[in-house]
């Protein structure tokens, strides 16, 4: 058994030369997929499984509202950590919208939840999957648990909203499990980021380019998620209700989780991230990006206040401006110098036209 396996391995290595240890981009792509992306997706699945259990327990009176909210925040953090890793099936077919609906400039979440509760009071997960993406995800779950209008601490209101709450928990669990199974399938994203060429990537450079594009788009989205409530698109007039998690007052925690996940793609495990692809003469650039991440994360760490609290006074708004500027530095370094150093043409940004 041993010799044929060795022979097969040798032939496979020759046939897929791009996957050999001599190809650092193939090694890095595989390492990021296996050691960074897949574990993050697995944590997301576990958080959504707990969310489904939590919704049922809360609605059966076996769990407090505080515990239900804590489980929601855990699921939301797991989702935030996926933002820089939206590569493959989760980035396709409006699936990301099924998890979180943002921006919501016209309060579609609140309006459509109310319409759905009125029209289908006993909705389940399977029926919800055929409904609007607006009501399928965490944004609708947050609305039910936190919005003053739902007043879910009241028993009658709880009975009214609980079928939808449980349906969302089931829907999110099913979606997360479906995505993870797709990643692990024979020709799934894990295989496509590990062995080249394949139907998605002609070579490992294309996979690395895709990873960087996703990073750049995610960092740009973080700026939008902070800049929009700050009023950067509305002549400096704050728009607190345009934050992505304004009801639970957890927007800044989500942004920090996303940024930390982006840093993990940059650093990698055992230095097998994007950073490790830079040649030694590019050490000043690597140091600059390291410092940019550290500076931005430090600003998040040193701030105990919520986004709404920061928007309420001049000192707080200055802190938000500092955080925004720090995110901008990280974003621009990825979009400009890092892309150039890695020989990547970024082209289309998923946020273009927003």
Protein Blocks (a to p, Z undefined) as FASTA:
>chain_A
ZZmmmmmmmmmmmmmmmlpmklmklmmmmmmmmmmmmmmmmmmmmmmmmmmmmmmmmmno
pacfklmmmmmmmmmmmmmmmmmmmgcjllgghlmmmmpgcddfkommmmmmmmmmmmmm
mbcfklmmmmcfklmmmmlmmmmmmmmklommbmklmmmmmmmmmmmmmmmmmmmmmmmm
mmmmmklmklmmmbccdfkbmblklmmmmmmmmmmmmmmmmmmmmmmmnopmngoiacfk
lpfblmnopmmmmmmmmmmmmmmmmnogohiafklmpcfklmmmmmmmmmmmmmmmmmmm
mpmbdfklmmmpmklmmmmmmmmmmmmmmmmmmmmmmmmmnopafkjafkgoZZ
